[in-house]
Amino acid sequence: MLFGGLISFLTHEAKSQNPLIVNQFTADPSARVFGNTMYVYPSHDILASPGHGRIGWFCMADYHVFSSVNLTDWKDHGVILSQQKVPWADSAAYSMWAPDCIYRNGKYFFYFPTIAKGQGKGKGFTIGVAVATKPYGPFIPQQEPIKGVHGIDPNVFIDKDGQAYLYWAQGAIYAAKLKDNMLELATEPQILSDLPNKGLKEGPYLFERKGIYYLTYPHVENKIERLEYAVANNPLGPFKFKGVIMDESTSECWTNHQSIVEFKKQWYLFYHDNDLSPHFDKNRSIRADSLFFNQDGTIREVIPTLRGIGISLATKEIQIDRYSAISNGVSVDFVDSLDRMKGWKVTLDKHNAWIRYNKVSFETTKPKYMSVRANFSNGSILEIHADSSNGPLISCVELGKLNAWSLIKTRLTNSPVGIHDLFIVLKNGNPCELDWIRFE
């Protein structure tokens, strides 16, 4: 038996890899911790069609909210607000862009931008509020948008003294104090002008840590957005530019949009990319990775991962294509290029090629078997090891000759206990395609 460890009690389908949501397009994630649960409020990208949005542009008609208690299993609570349900909104604008949500005095305030009736195309956005008594709604929109606010990407911050602030973007980044009712401005808007002058800045998200106020935002300095931050000792600044949180995406997705939260003593960056739509970056997918601070309070740059966050349960399908690391001789592609929401596969085509997948939790009842969904094999042999490519052997799988996707089941050599990294190693060099593995 492999060495033991603590077990995480995970009971639902594991979805801890990036992107977090794979059955729909999601973007602009605003992550919030309410109680012991992480909630993510993203925008919802859809494909425009004749008469429904602008072809080739962002198209969004409603909002969902997703929640998780372990950052592995994400529950979709369904539509919480749509453009048809907002009294003042243009119900045919398809412009329900990046939102935010905050809790105060027993209520959840959901802030969202869209185009108001009568404004027409190109007339700009206003920001409204919907209110609920639960974080997943039902949210009831106010009859009118917030007076004096024109722009997109609302973000709300409540300071330790109870004062609430609203941030938004309209060519520049604006901020103002909110009244206690969270529905009206208490001060005139002001531009946060101490940020880099060159290029578009939008998507403000402010948080506080150890007395430092961090203003984070996407910034187009070159061609696409990167995530940057500035710091101050006051929620309204003046802010001093500090550096980059995440560099420009290698996928060349033109936008990015962030939120940063602490959950169970670990900080996380939520953001998006175009994983499920590599040729059209107006259909995006939300992601998350761990974020760390240096001793002086500066943020370490986050390098995007496929593995993401959370601990995968061994008895659920482990999507090894969302790897932590790979060797030479490993490549990734879609299982079905015509239906990308079926996910990805990995191809191993070199002797001793390996895939590393971090943080898999095994149940207290020791598994006896492992199933592998595989294809394109000419008698490939796989070894599954714990914690290194030559670590304790968990199983050896002979795939046989396959010419279609098949489920192969084999008995384990050793039954792991606790949390381990997995290494899947191709031993004889015969190429094979793998979708997922599961322990039983």
N, C-alpha and C positions, 0 to 999 in steps of 0.2 A: 504494500500500500504506500502511496506517495505521502509525504509529510503533510500534516493537517494544518488547519487554520480556521478562522472564524467564517461562518456562513452568512451570506446576505439572504434575507427572506424575500425573495422575488416570486411573484405569483402570476404575472401576466406575460403576454408576448413581449419578448425582448426587442426593443427598438432603440438601442442606445448608440447607434452609429450615425455618422453624418452622410446624408442629411437626416434630420430628425423625423421628418414627415415625408412619406413616399407615396401616398395615395392621392395627393393633390399638390398644387403649387402654393408655396407660402413665402412671404418675404417680410422684411422690416420688423424683426421680432422684438417686442417689448417684454422683457422677462421681469416678473414680480414674484416675490415670496410672500404669501399670505398664510400665516400659521406654519404648518410643517410641510407645505406643498408649494412647488414651483408652478407658476402659471405663465404661459407665453401667449401674448396677444399679437399675432402677426397680421399683415395684410394678406389678401387672398387673390393671387394672380389667376386669371383665366384667359383663354384665347378669345380675342375679339372676333366677331363675325359681322357680316353686313347688317346694319341696323342695331348692333349691340357693341358699342365702343368703337374706338378708332383702330383700324387694321394696322398692325405693326407697332402699336404703342401699348403702354400699360393699360390694363383693363381689369377693374376690380369692382364687384357689385356688393360684396358683403364681408363680414368678419366672422372668423371662428376663434375659439380659445382652446388651448391644449393645456393639460395639467399632468404633473408627475410627482410622486413622493420619493422616487429613487433615481430620477434622471435616466431611467432605462425604459420604463413603460409609460407611454404618453397616451392620455385619453383625449379624444376629440369630443368636446361638448356640443359640437354642432354650431349652427349659425346663431350668433348672439345679436347681430344688428345687420340690416340690409338697407340699401339706398331707397327701397320702396317704403320703409318704415319711418323715415325721418321726415317730419312735416315740412321743413324748410328746404330740403335738398332736392336737387334736380334728379328725379328718379331714373333718368336715362343717361346720366353723366358717366357712369362706370368709373368713378374717381374716388373710391373709398380707400385713400392712401394710408400711409403709416400711422398707426394709432398708439395710444398709451392708456394705462389704467392705474389708479391709485385708490387706497382705502383711507377713509376718514369718518369718524363718528358713526360707525355702524353701516356705512354705505360705501359702495364701490363706484367711482366716477371714471367713466370711459370717455376718453377724448379722441376725436377723429376729425380729419380734414375731408372736405368734399366741396363740390360746386353747388351753390345755392340756385334756387329757381330764378329764372329771369336773367342770370348773369351771362349765360351762353359760353361758348368755347373761347378760351383765351382770356377770360375775364378774371381769372384767379380763383383761389380757394378761400373758404372760411372754415372755422373750426367750431365744432359743436361738442356737446356733452350728453351722454346717456347715463342713467343712474340705475343701480340695482342694489339689492340687499345681499346678494351672493356673488362671488367672483366670476361665476359663469352665467349670470343673469337669472331671469330675463332683464335685459337692459331697456329702460324707457327713455327715449330721447327727449330732450327739452324742445319746446316749441320754436325757439330761435337759437341761432349760433351765438357765440360769445361776442359781445359788442367790442369793437375796437381792435379785433384780431383778424388779420388777413395773411394767410400763408398755409404752410403744410408742416407735417412732422411734429405734432405737439408732444411735449414731454413735461411731466409735472414732478416737482420735488417738494417735499415737506421737510423743513429744517427742524432741528432739535427744539427750537423755541415755539414750534407750531405754525410758523409762517409758511404758507404755500407759495410756490412760484410756478409760472408757466413759461416754457421756452418753445420757440417755433422758428421756422425758416421762411424767409421771403427775399431771396437774393443775398441777404445777410442773416445772421442769427439774432433773434430778438428775445427779450425777457421782460417779465413784469410780475409784480406781486398779485396774488389772487385774494379775493375776499374769503371770509370764513365759509361762505356757502359753496365755494369751489366752482362757482358758475359765472363769476364776474371778475373783471380786473379791478384791483385796488389802486394801481398806479398806472401812469402812462407807459407804454412800451418804450424800451430803450434798446439800442443796437449794442451788442457786445463786440466792440470795434478793435480790440487788441489782438485779434487772430490774424493769421497770415492773409495778406491782401489778395494774392494771386489765386484765381480759380474759384469755382463753385464750392460753397460750404452749405451743408444742410443737415438734417437729421440730428439735432442736438439731443444729448442724453446726459444728465448731470447726476452725480452721486457724491457722497461724502465718505471719507475714510480718515480717521485719526486727525480730525480738524482740517483736513485739506479737501477743498471742493474741486472735483474733477469734471470739467466740461469736455465731453467726447463728441465727435462729429465726423462724418465723411467729408473728404476734401478732394476735389479734382485739381491737382497741381499740374498733371501732365494730360493723360487722355481718359483715365478711369479713376474711380474713387478709391482712396485709401483711408483707413481709420486713424485719426489723430486725436490728441488731447492737449488741453491747457489747464492750468491750475490757478487757484485763488484762495484767499482766506475769507471770502464772502461769496454767497450764492450769485451775486450780481457783478462780481469782479472788482477791480480789473483782473483779467486772466492773462497768464503768461504761458505762451506756447512751450510745450515740453517735449513732444516727440510723436512717434508713430506707434499705434497699437497693433495694426495689421497692415501690411503692405498691399499694393495693388494685386488683384487676383491674377493668377497665371492663366485662368480661363478667359480673361479679358471681359468678364461680366462688368458692365459699365457702372453699375451701382453697388453699393454696400450700405448696410444700415445696422446699427449696433445697440446693444444694451449690456450693462455690466452689473452683476448682482452677486452677493455673497449668499451661499446656501450651505448650511451644515459645516461652517468654518472653512469653506473653499470658495474662491471667487471664480466666476465664469464669464466668458464673453459669448454672447449670442450675436449672430450675424447671418448673412445669406450669401449664396452663390447660385450659379445656374446648373447645378449637377444634373438635374433631370431634363434639362433643355439646353444642351451645349451649343446649339446653333441659333438660339433665340433668347437673348438675355432679358427679355421682359416677362419670362416665366421662370421664377426663381424658387429656391428651396432654403429653408432656415437650417442653420447649423449651430453648434456650440463647441467650445473648447475651454479647457482650464486656463485661468489667467493668474499671473503671479506678480508681486511687487518686489522691488529692490528695497534694501534697508532705508534708503533715503526717500522712499515713497514713490519713486518713479515706477512706471509700468514696464515690465519686460515685454518686448514685442512678441505677439502670439503668431506662431506658425500654424496655418490651418492643417488639420488632420482629417483623414477619413474615419478613423476609429472613434473620434468624438469623446463623449463622456458617459458615465454610468458603468455598471458592471453587468455583463451578459450572463444569463442563466444557462447553464450547460444543457439543460433538458429542453430548451427552446432552440429554434434554428439560429445558428451562429453564422452571420453573413461575413465569411472570411475575406470577401472582396473589399470590405471596409477595414483593411489591415492597419496594423501599427507600423509595420516595416516589411519590406520584401527584399529578396536578393535579385541578382541578375537571373534572367530566364523566367521571369514572372511578368505577366501583363494583365490588364483589366479592360473589360468591354461590357456593353449591355448584353443581357441574356437575350433580349429580343429588341432589335433596333427599331421595330415598328411600334413597340409598346414599352417605352422606357421605364414605366412605373413598375415593371416586373423586376427591376433592379439589375444588378451586375453579376458578372462571373469573373473568375480568374483562370488564366491558362498558365500551366507550368510546363516548360518544354526543355529543361536542361537538368542533367544529373546533379543532385544535391541542391536544386533550387528550393527555396523555402519561403513561407509566409509566416509572419508573426502576428498574432492577435492577442492583445493584452486584456487582462482582467476578466476571466471566466470563473463564475462561482458554481461549485458542484454541491449538490444537495447532500444531506446527512445520510440518506439511503444511497449507498454506493452504486453508481451505474455499472451495468454489465456489458452493454453494447454501445456501438456508435454507428450512426447512419450517415452516409455521404451521398449527396446528390451530384452525380458526375456525368460527363459526356466526353466523346471524342478521345477514347482511350484505346490503346493497343496493348493491353496487358500492363498498364501502369501499376507501380507499387508505391504506396504512400506510407510514411511513418508519421505518427503524431507524438510529439514529445512535450514535456512540461518544462517551461521556463528557459530553455535554450535549444538550439538545433540538435544538440547531442545530450540533452537532459534525459531524465527518466522517461522510458518508453511507455506511452499509454496504449497505443494500438498500432498494428501493421495491417494495412488494407491492400488487398490485391483486387484491382478494379476489373480485370478481365478485358475482353474485347467488346467495346461499346460503340454504337453508332447512333445513339439517341440518348436523351436524358434519362438516367436510370437511378434508382435508389438502391445503394449497396449497404448491407448491414453486416457488421463484423463484431466478434467478441473482443472485449478489452483485454490487453495483457496485464494492465494495472488499473485499479480504480482510484482516481484522484479524490482528495478531500481538501476542501478549502478553496482559496482563490489562486488561480495560476494563469500565467501567460501560456498560450498554445503555439507550438511550431508545427506546421504541416510541411513535410519534406518529401520531395520526389526522389526516389532512390534509384530507379533504373533508367531514367532519362526518356522514357516513352511519354510523349506529350499527353496531357489530359486537361479537361475543363472542369472546374468545380464551382458549384453554386453555394452550397452551405453544408455544414455538418451539425449533428445533434447527438447528444448522449442519452441513453435510455436505460 
